[in-house]
Amino acid sequence: MNIALLVIDMQNDYLCEKRMKRFAYDTEGLVARVNGLIHRYSAAGRDVIYIRHIIQNLPTNRLIFGYSLADTKGAELYGGLEVVSENVFEKLVGDALTNRKLLALIRNRGYERLHLCGLDECGCVAATALGAKKRGIEAEIQREGTDTVFEGRKVARTREKLREAGIRYILSAQKTENYEAFSRVL
């Protein structure tokens, strides 16, 4: 099966030490887990594709958002992230597959399934998974390489919406009773 790993929004503005308080991710742990996934997929001969969320660098957006602004260091991929390919794409909205060049790459390379990780489970990761499903592309979320700043009901609603759409989570090998099934996914 032709599978690619999409690494979503692992950018400086969300992970660096001086980030906004609302982006309270466990940077060290998340980056280590995502890098582990990148190594596993790359070693298995799978493509790794990086996605960056970009917001137009306009005065109003600097005031309203203040992060992921085009042409800023904050919008770049996080420095501690392993980058093993030149497949880096930008998106302007949550669903990464709205980027026509990314969608063309996915279709041209014949990926039958996308595995997603990164930020945020209740935001762009979920939006991209749902966008893939809408376009007839199977998507699964790598739980160990995904994080969220949301809690409780928002997380439960997001997970239920994904479940209803037929999008599954892949659990880490350590947490999965059926290791062989996990290995076959790769």
N, C-alpha and C positions, 0 to 999 in steps of 0.2 A: 504494500500500500504506500502511495506517495503522500508523505506527511511533511509539513513545515511547521516550525515553531515561530510564532509571532510574539515578540517581546515588546510590550506596549507601555509607552510613556515613562520609561525608566530614565528620567531627566533630572538635571541638577536642581531645578526649582522645586521638585517634589522630594528630593533625597539629600541635598547638601545640608551641611550643619546649620547654615543661616537661613533655612527655608521658613516660610510662613508657619505659624503655630498650627494652623488647621491641617497641615500635611504631616501629621504625627505618625509617620510610618517607622517601623523598625528597620532603618536603612541597612545596618550591618547584616542583620539576619536575612532580610529579603534579598539583598544583593548577593549574598553567599548562596542562597537557594536558587536564584535565577541563574547565576553563573554556573552552578552545578548542572542545571537543566541544559544550558547552552553547551556545556562540555559533552553531556550525554548525547544530545541530538547530533551535534557536530561529529562526534566519534562514531555514531551510527550511520553517518553519511546523509543526514537530514539537513535541509536548508534552515538557516536561522535568519529571520527577517525582523528588523527593528523599526518601530513606529515612534514618531515624535509628534506630540500635540503642539500645534503652533497657533498662536493668536496674533492677529495683525497688530503691529506695533504702532498703534494710533494713540493720541493723547487720552481719548476716552477709555480705551482698553487698558492703558497704563493705570488709570484711576480705578476702574471697575475691577479689573482682574489683577494686574501687577505680576503675573507669572506666565511662563511659556511664550513670552513675547518674541516674535520673529527677530532674528539677528541679534539675540542676546545670549550670553553665556548660560543663563538659566534654562534656555530652551534646548541646549545641547544634551546629548546622552551623558548620563552620570559617569564621572571619571573612573569609578571602580567597577564599572560594568565591562565584562569581556565582550569585545566586538570581534566576531570571527568572519564577518562577511561585509560586503559593500552594499548589501540590500538594506538601505535606510530610506524610509518613506515618511512624508509629513501628512498630517491630517488636520483639518480645520474644525471637525466635529467629532463626537464620540466614536462613531462607527468608522474604523480605519478603512473599510472597504469602499468608502465613498471616494477614496483616492483612485482615480481611473488607472493610473500607472501600476499601482499595487494590484488592483483587480486583474489587470491584463497579465501581469507576471504570474499570478495565481492560476489563471486560466491557461496561459501558454505552457506553464510547467506541469500542468495536469495534477495539481495537488487535489487529492481526494478528501483530505481532512486537514484542518488547521488545529494546532494545539496552541492555546493562548496562555500567556502569563504576563505579570506586570501589574500596572496600576490603572485604575482602581477597580476592584472586583464589582462594585456597585455602580461604576461609571463606564469608562471606555472599554474595559474588558467585556462586560456584559453587553454593551452596545455593539461591539464588534462581533461577538458570538451570535447575537440575534441577527445582525446584518448578514453574516455568513449564511445562516439558516435560511433567511429570506431569499438569498441568491442561489440556493440549492447546494451550498458547500457545507459539509459536516464540520462542526466545531466542537471542541472539548476544552475545558479549562483545567490547566495544571494547578491544582489547589496549592501545592507546596510553594509555587513561585508567584502567587497572587496575594495581594493584601488589600485591605480597605480601611478607611478612617471612619466609616459608618458603623453604627451599632444596631442591635436589636431588630426592631420592626423593618427598617430599611433593608438590612441584610436578608432577613427572612423573606420579604416580598420579592427581592431581586432573585434569590435562589429559587423561589417558587415559580416565578416567571420563566426562568431559564429551564427548570424542570419541565414545565408545561410545554415549552418549545422543543423539548427533546434534547436539550444540551446537557451533557454529563460533565461531572468533575472527575479528573484523574487524580487519585490519591497517591501519595508517595509509596514507594516499594515497602518501606518500613511499616506503613499503616495499612497496607493492602494484604488481605489474607491470601489472595491468589496472585502470587508474584509472577507466575507464568503469563497470566492474562495481562498484567502490567507491562511485561517485557514485550509481548506481541504488539502492544500499542505503538511502541517505538519502532 
